[in-house]
């Protein structure tokens, strides 16, 4: 899934994600670096609605690339 399409889907599900953009980029690229300050002050429901689609899309992309690598070998 292309990045711009992913952000459109997240915004459709959770509303504008402007303040969450740095967090969502961390979820997509390096989730292990997320700390308490990254999520401080964010509404739990909005957080789940925004983070889960990004996390699932990132995991699906990694899974797809792994299968392509296996098939190419």
N, C-alpha and C positions, 0 to 999 in steps of 0.2 A: 504494500500500500504506500502510495506516495505521501510524503510528509504533509503537504498542503491539504490533501484529502483527509488525513488523520485529524488535523487540527479542526477542520470543518465539522467532522463527526463529533469530536469532543465538545465543541462549542454548541452543537445542536443538542447534545445530551445534557450538558452541565451549564450552559450559558457562557457568557464571555469569560475567557480564561486568562486575560491579560496579566493579572497579578500572579497567576499560577504558572505562567510560561517557564520561568527558570526551573521550577520544581518538575514540571512535566518533561522538560528536556533532560533533567537528571534521571527521571524514571526511565525514559527511553534509552539513554546512553550509558548511565553508570549508577544504577539504583542503589548499589552498596554504599554510595557516598551521601545518601540522604540522612540528614540529622534533624533533631528536634526544631532548631530554628527554621528549617525549610518549611515546616508545616505549622509553625506557631501562628495562632490567630485565624486559621482557616476553618471554615465550617466542615464538620466531619462528613455530612452527606454530600456536599459539593465536592469535597476532596475525593471520596470514593467514586463518585460519578465521573470525575475527570481523570483520576489516576488509573482506574481499572482498564478502560479502553486502551490507554496508551501502553500499559504494561502487557496486556494481551496481544496488542499489535506488534510490539517489540519482540515478544516471545515467539509469535507466529512467524515473523520475518526471520528470526534466527533458526527456527525449525525448518522453514522452507529452504534457506541457504544450506543448511546441513544436509538435507535430502538431495539437493542439487549437487553438492560436493560428493556425496556417496555415489550418486548415479554417474557422475563424470569420471569416477575412478575406475 
